[in-house]
Protein backbone atom coordinates (compact mmCIF):
# COMPACT_ATOMS: atom_id res chain seq x y z
CA UNK A 1 0.00 0.00 0.00
CA UNK A 2 1.26 3.46 -0.87
CA UNK A 3 0.45 6.55 1.19
CA UNK A 4 0.62 10.12 -0.11
CA UNK A 5 0.02 13.15 2.10
CA UNK A 6 -1.98 16.07 0.70
CA UNK A 7 -1.92 19.23 2.79
CA UNK A 8 -4.82 21.63 2.53
CA UNK A 9 -4.49 24.44 5.07
CA UNK A 10 -4.59 22.83 8.53
CA UNK A 11 -6.40 19.69 7.42
CA UNK A 12 -3.94 17.18 5.97
CA UNK A 13 -5.41 14.21 4.12
CA UNK A 14 -3.59 11.00 3.34
CA UNK A 15 -4.19 9.20 0.10
CA UNK A 16 -4.42 5.48 0.74
CA UNK A 17 -4.10 3.26 -2.33
CA UNK A 18 -5.57 -0.15 -1.61
CA UNK A 19 -4.11 -3.10 -3.48
CA UNK A 20 -5.72 -5.93 -1.49
CA UNK A 21 -8.42 -6.41 1.11
CA UNK A 22 -5.80 -6.78 3.88
CA UNK A 23 -4.91 -3.09 3.41
CA UNK A 24 -8.22 -2.07 5.03
CA UNK A 25 -6.63 -2.28 8.51
CA UNK A 26 -3.98 0.24 7.57
CA UNK A 27 -6.64 2.50 6.03
CA UNK A 28 -8.59 2.41 9.32
CA UNK A 29 -5.48 3.25 11.32
CA UNK A 30 -4.75 6.20 9.02
CA UNK A 31 -8.35 7.39 9.38
CA UNK A 32 -8.11 7.23 13.18
CA UNK A 33 -4.80 9.12 13.23
CA UNK A 34 -5.43 11.71 10.54
CA UNK A 35 -9.22 12.06 10.68
CA UNK A 36 -9.23 12.46 6.88
CA UNK A 37 -8.15 10.04 4.15
CA UNK A 38 -8.70 9.64 0.45
CA UNK A 39 -9.05 5.99 -0.54
CA UNK A 40 -8.26 4.77 -4.04
CA UNK A 41 -9.66 1.24 -4.42
CA UNK A 42 -9.40 1.13 -8.21
CA UNK A 43 -6.52 -1.37 -8.06
CA UNK A 44 -8.71 -4.22 -6.78
CA UNK A 45 -11.64 -5.90 -8.49
CA UNK A 46 -14.87 -3.94 -8.27
CA UNK A 47 -16.64 -6.34 -5.89
CA UNK A 48 -13.84 -6.28 -3.30
CA UNK A 49 -13.40 -2.53 -3.73
CA UNK A 50 -17.09 -1.94 -3.02
CA UNK A 51 -16.91 -4.15 0.07
CA UNK A 52 -13.99 -2.09 1.37
CA UNK A 53 -15.75 1.21 0.62
CA UNK A 54 -18.89 -0.08 2.38
CA UNK A 55 -16.84 -1.12 5.41
CA UNK A 56 -15.07 2.24 5.63
CA UNK A 57 -18.32 4.18 5.17
CA UNK A 58 -19.91 2.16 8.00
CA UNK A 59 -16.93 2.89 10.23
CA UNK A 60 -17.14 6.57 9.33
CA UNK A 61 -20.87 6.63 10.12
CA UNK A 62 -20.29 4.96 13.50
CA UNK A 63 -17.65 7.60 14.34
CA UNK A 64 -19.96 10.48 13.32
CA UNK A 65 -17.98 11.07 10.15
CA UNK A 66 -18.73 11.74 6.51
CA UNK A 67 -17.62 10.38 3.17
CA UNK A 68 -17.81 11.68 -0.36
CA UNK A 69 -17.29 10.06 -3.75
CA UNK A 70 -14.55 11.81 -5.71
CA UNK A 71 -14.35 9.52 -8.72
CA UNK A 72 -14.97 5.88 -9.64
CA UNK A 73 -13.66 3.85 -6.65
CA UNK A 74 -12.04 6.94 -5.08
CA UNK A 75 -13.63 8.32 -1.90
CA UNK A 76 -12.77 10.81 0.81
CA UNK A 77 -13.51 9.77 4.40
CA UNK A 78 -13.41 12.23 7.27
CA UNK A 79 -14.15 11.94 10.97
CA UNK A 80 -15.41 15.15 12.57
CA UNK A 81 -13.93 15.96 15.95
N, C-alpha and C positions, 0 to 999 in steps of 0.2 A: 504494500500500500504506500502511496506517495502523498505527502502532505505539503500543501503550499499555503503560506500565510498571506492574506490580503488585508491591508490596513485601511480602514475608512474612518477617519477622525479618531475617536477614542474607542471604537467598537471593532476590534480585529476579528476577522472571520478566517477560519482555516478551511481550505479546500481538501476534502477527503475523497480520494479516488479509490473506489472499491473494486477489487479484482476477484474476490471470492467471498462466500457467505461468512467465513470466519473473520473477516475484517470488520464485521458489525460491532464487535466488542471494542475495538480501537476507536471506531466512530462514536460510540457512546461515551467513552472516556474523554474524547476531545470535546464532545458536546457539554459534558459536565464541567470540564476545566475552562473552556472558552466561552460557553453560553451561546455561541453562534458558529455553525459550520455550514459549508456548502458541500453536498454529497453528489458525486458523479458516479452513478451506477451503470453507466452505458457500456462498461467493459464486461459485464456478466450477461447471461441470457435474460431475456425480458421477464420471464416468470420469477426467477430468483431475485432480480432487481426490484420487482414490484413487492415481493415479500419483505425485502430489506427496507424499502421506503415505507411500507405499511407499519413495520415494527418501529422504525424511528419516529413516524408520525404519532403512533400510540404512546411512545415514551414521552414525546414532546407534549402531547395533550395531558398526560398524567402529571407533568411538571409545570403545568400552566404556561406552556410555550406555544409557539406558532410555527407554521411551515408554509413555504410558498414554492410553487413550481417555477423554475427559471427556464428550463428547456426540457426536451425529451430525456427522461431519466436523470435530470439534474435538479436538485431541490436545495433550498436554504432552510435550515432548522435553527430556531432561536428560542432560548429559554429566557423569559422575562424575570428579572430579579428586582 
